[in-house]
Amino acid sequence: MKSFRIVFAIFVLCFVFSGPASSQALVVKDHVWHLDTGYKTYDSYDAQGVYTPFGNINIRINFQLDTKDPLVLIAIEEGPISFDFFITTGDIVVPCTITVFPNGRLKVNGHL
């Protein structure tokens, strides 16, 4: 009986002195995003969103554009082009950087 009391006391002390439980981030993979460039509408082929309990949001989305798309033609002439933009996820507006590569890949990186 005495060993039971010791184990119970250790259990209670661990429970009392342990800190509050911390939450994990929510990771959403392969959610399909849509992009309209004015030339054509594209669906993403790879996407990942990380939403933390503290309100941080990281979004990474990849699209493959048609080689005749005007954005790709500009990237072929000038090299990879980048510009800042805003995307919406739910009711939240997330600032992001869009990079267009000469091979037609469009990469979106967002962080809030």
Secondary structure, DSSP 4 states (H G I P E B T S, - for coil): -HHHHHHHHHHHHHHHHSPPPPPPPEEEES---EEE-SS-EEE-SEEEEEE-TTS-EEEEEEEE--TTSHHHHHHHHHSSEEEEEEEEETTEEEEEEEEE-TTSEEEEEEE-
